[in-house]
Amino acid sequence: MVAAVRLAKYLAHSGVASRRASEELVFAGRVTVGDEVVRDPARDVDGSIPVAVDGRHVRVSNGQRAVYAVNKPRGVVSTAKDPQGRPTIVSLVPSARRLYPVGRLDADSTGLILLTDDGELAHRLTHPSFEVPRTYHAKVRHAPVREEALQRLRDGIELEDGKTSPARVKRLAADRIELTIHEGRKRQVRRMCEAVGHPVIALERVRFGPLWLGKLEEGQHRRLTAPEIDKLRRAGR
């Protein structure tokens, strides 16, 4: 038995999903406490009454959580399962744990993505309020990229879903830029670059919070050390 916590937090601690995704499971009526279907993610639970998702019991483990860094290849989707049968990021990390991705990279993008069974950490790294930075290298069309385009990216771009926050941007080559953002909108970097007249040809994430991709080969993974995980827990605001 654990100290009483909200149901969504209990599910996240159990490794079922991130806090946000756990709330959706509850709202959808897929979670039971004992024999009762519970639709309130704020319901307090302590494990003394069995908690189940889709009839499968879950519990909070006292063991150490796992976090993996993966260099995602192009064509791999950032989900645990894919109805279209495409290779998933989870399939690249053989593990008995129930891992899920921290945020997403679109299928055409490559680079650093994290997998974990720590819902609380995933929530901290992805929730906009924490403003955890992500850094990307983009190869773009219509070189050279001029200072005017870089400054527009720094100032924020008006997209269909609102203006982006200011980004940190620098030119790496005539057709390559490094861009750091702390939002997680769908295909945001691609849309920002297209808005300034430089559609993306190739996009790689090289940094997530304090963690850099480094020399990790494409398609490979490594388990993070305890100090690295501690740094991730302190990332952002």
C-alpha positions as CSV (number, residue, x, y, z in Angstrom):
1,M,0.0,0.0,0.0
2,V,1.2,3.5,-0.8
3,A,0.2,6.9,0.6
4,A,-3.1,8.1,-0.9
5,V,-2.7,9.9,-4.2
6,R,-5.0,11.0,-7.0
7,L,-6.0,8.2,-9.4
8,A,-4.3,9.8,-12.4
9,K,-1.0,10.2,-10.5
10,Y,-1.3,6.6,-9.2
11,L,-1.6,5.3,-12.8
12,A,1.3,7.5,-13.9
13,H,3.5,6.1,-11.1
14,S,2.5,2.6,-12.1
15,G,3.9,3.1,-15.5
16,V,0.6,2.9,-17.4
17,A,0.9,6.2,-19.1
18,S,1.8,9.8,-18.6
19,R,-0.3,11.8,-16.2
20,R,-2.2,13.5,-19.0
21,A,-2.8,10.2,-20.8
22,S,-3.9,8.6,-17.5
23,E,-6.5,11.2,-17.1
24,E,-7.9,10.4,-20.5
25,L,-8.1,6.7,-19.6
26,V,-10.1,7.6,-16.5
27,F,-12.5,9.9,-18.4
28,A,-13.0,7.2,-20.9
29,G,-14.3,4.8,-18.2
30,R,-11.5,2.3,-18.7
31,V,-10.3,2.4,-15.1
32,T,-11.8,0.6,-12.1
33,V,-11.2,0.8,-8.4
34,G,-12.4,-2.5,-7.0
35,D,-15.6,-3.2,-8.9
36,E,-16.4,0.5,-9.5
37,V,-15.8,2.3,-12.8
38,V,-14.2,5.6,-11.8
39,R,-14.3,8.6,-14.1
40,D,-12.8,11.2,-11.7
41,P,-8.9,11.4,-12.1
42,A,-8.8,13.2,-8.7
43,R,-10.2,10.3,-6.8
44,D,-7.8,9.3,-4.0
45,V,-6.4,5.8,-4.0
46,D,-3.7,4.0,-2.0
47,G,-3.6,0.6,-3.6
48,S,-5.6,-1.1,-0.8
49,I,-8.4,-1.5,-3.3
50,P,-7.3,-3.0,-6.6
51,V,-6.9,-0.6,-9.5
52,A,-7.3,-1.9,-13.0
53,V,-7.1,-0.5,-16.6
54,D,-9.2,-2.5,-19.1
55,G,-9.5,-5.2,-16.5
56,R,-5.7,-5.5,-16.0
57,H,-4.5,-4.8,-12.5
58,V,-1.9,-2.2,-12.0
59,R,0.2,-1.2,-9.0
60,V,2.9,1.2,-8.0
61,S,6.3,-0.4,-7.9
62,N,8.9,0.7,-5.4
63,G,11.6,-0.1,-7.8
64,Q,13.7,2.4,-9.7
65,R,12.2,3.8,-12.9
66,A,13.9,3.3,-16.2
67,V,14.6,6.0,-18.8
68,Y,16.1,5.3,-22.2
69,A,17.6,7.6,-24.8
70,V,16.9,6.4,-28.4
71,N,18.1,7.8,-31.7
72,K,14.9,7.4,-33.7
73,P,15.4,6.5,-37.4
74,R,13.2,8.0,-40.1
75,G,10.0,6.0,-40.7
76,V,9.7,4.9,-37.1
77,V,6.6,6.2,-35.3
78,S,6.8,7.6,-31.8
79,T,4.0,5.5,-30.3
80,A,3.8,2.2,-28.4
81,K,1.5,0.7,-31.1
82,D,0.6,1.6,-34.7
83,P,-2.6,0.5,-36.4
84,Q,-0.9,0.8,-39.8
85,G,1.8,-1.7,-38.8
86,R,4.7,0.7,-39.0
87,P,7.7,0.1,-36.7
88,T,7.4,1.9,-33.4
89,I,9.9,3.5,-31.1
90,V,9.0,1.2,-28.3
91,S,10.0,-1.8,-30.4
92,L,13.6,-0.6,-30.6
93,V,14.1,-1.1,-26.8
94,P,13.7,-4.7,-25.7
95,S,12.4,-4.5,-22.1
96,A,10.1,-6.3,-19.8
97,R,8.9,-2.9,-18.6
98,R,5.9,-1.1,-20.0
99,L,7.7,1.8,-21.7
100,Y,6.1,4.7,-23.5
101,P,7.6,7.7,-25.4
102,V,8.1,11.1,-23.8
103,G,6.5,13.4,-26.4
104,R,6.8,12.7,-30.1
105,L,8.9,13.1,-33.2
106,D,7.0,12.8,-36.5
107,A,7.7,9.8,-38.6
108,D,9.9,11.7,-41.0
109,S,12.1,13.2,-38.3
110,T,15.1,11.6,-36.6
111,G,17.1,12.0,-33.4
112,L,16.7,12.0,-29.7
113,I,13.5,10.7,-28.0
114,L,13.1,9.3,-24.5
115,L,11.3,6.2,-23.4
116,T,10.3,5.6,-19.8
117,D,7.9,3.9,-17.3
118,D,8.0,7.1,-15.1
119,G,4.8,8.9,-15.7
120,E,5.7,11.8,-13.4
121,L,8.9,12.5,-15.2
122,A,7.2,12.3,-18.6
123,H,4.6,14.8,-17.4
124,R,7.3,17.2,-16.3
125,L,9.3,16.9,-19.5
126,T,6.3,17.5,-21.8
127,H,3.9,19.8,-20.0
128,P,4.2,23.3,-21.5
129,S,4.3,25.0,-18.0
130,F,7.8,23.6,-17.4
131,E,9.2,25.0,-20.6
132,V,11.7,22.2,-21.1
133,P,13.8,23.1,-24.2
134,R,14.3,20.9,-27.2
135,T,17.0,21.6,-29.8
136,Y,16.8,20.6,-33.5
137,H,19.1,20.7,-36.5
138,A,17.2,21.4,-39.7
139,K,18.3,21.1,-43.3
140,V,16.1,23.4,-45.3
141,R,15.4,24.5,-48.9
142,H,16.0,27.8,-50.6
143,A,19.5,28.4,-49.2
144,P,21.0,30.6,-48.0
145,V,19.0,31.2,-44.8
146,R,19.3,35.0,-44.3
147,E,19.4,36.9,-41.0
148,E,15.9,38.2,-41.6
149,A,14.4,34.7,-41.5
150,L,16.4,33.8,-38.4
151,Q,15.2,36.9,-36.7
152,R,11.5,36.1,-37.5
153,L,12.0,32.7,-35.9
154,R,13.6,34.4,-32.8
155,D,10.6,36.8,-32.5
156,G,8.0,34.1,-32.8
157,I,5.9,33.0,-35.8
158,E,2.2,33.4,-36.3
159,L,0.8,29.9,-37.1
160,E,-2.8,28.7,-37.5
161,D,-2.8,27.6,-33.9
162,G,-1.3,30.8,-32.5
163,K,2.0,32.6,-32.3
164,T,5.0,30.6,-31.2
165,S,7.2,31.6,-28.3
166,P,10.5,33.1,-29.2
167,A,13.1,30.5,-30.3
168,R,16.9,30.4,-30.0
169,V,18.2,30.1,-33.6
170,K,21.6,30.1,-35.2
171,R,22.9,29.3,-38.7
172,L,25.1,26.3,-39.0
173,A,25.6,26.4,-42.8
174,A,23.9,28.1,-45.7
175,D,21.1,25.5,-45.7
176,R,21.3,24.3,-42.0
177,I,20.0,25.9,-38.8
178,E,19.9,25.0,-35.2
179,L,16.6,25.9,-33.5
180,T,15.7,25.5,-29.8
181,I,12.0,25.7,-28.7
182,H,10.2,24.8,-25.5
183,E,6.8,24.1,-26.9
184,G,5.5,20.8,-28.3
185,R,3.0,21.6,-31.0
186,K,2.5,19.2,-33.8
187,R,5.2,19.5,-36.5
188,Q,6.1,22.9,-35.0
189,V,9.6,23.3,-36.3
190,R,8.6,22.2,-39.8
191,R,5.8,24.7,-39.8
192,M,7.9,27.5,-38.5
193,C,10.6,27.0,-41.1
194,E,8.0,26.8,-43.9
195,A,6.5,30.1,-42.7
196,V,9.8,31.9,-43.2
197,G,10.3,30.4,-46.7
198,H,12.6,27.5,-45.9
199,P,10.7,24.2,-45.9
200,V,12.5,21.4,-44.0
201,I,14.3,18.7,-46.0
202,A,15.6,16.8,-42.9
203,L,15.0,17.3,-39.2
204,E,16.9,15.9,-36.3
205,R,16.4,16.4,-32.6
206,V,19.8,16.7,-30.9
207,R,18.9,17.7,-27.4
208,F,16.0,17.2,-24.9
209,G,16.4,19.4,-21.8
210,P,19.9,18.8,-20.5
211,L,20.4,15.6,-22.4
212,W,22.3,15.6,-25.8
213,L,22.0,12.9,-28.5
214,G,25.8,12.7,-28.6
215,K,27.3,9.7,-30.5
216,L,24.3,7.4,-30.1
217,E,24.0,5.7,-33.4
218,E,20.7,5.8,-35.4
219,G,18.3,3.0,-34.2
220,Q,20.4,2.4,-31.0
221,H,19.5,3.1,-27.4
222,R,21.0,3.4,-24.0
223,R,19.7,3.5,-20.5
224,L,20.3,6.7,-18.7
225,T,22.3,6.9,-15.5
226,A,20.8,8.1,-12.2
227,P,22.6,11.5,-12.4
228,E,21.2,12.0,-15.9
229,I,17.7,11.2,-14.7
230,D,18.2,13.6,-11.8
231,K,19.1,16.4,-14.2
232,L,16.0,15.6,-16.3
233,R,13.8,15.9,-13.2
234,R,15.2,19.4,-12.6
235,A,14.9,20.5,-16.3
236,G,12.8,23.5,-17.3
237,R,11.2,25.9,-14.9
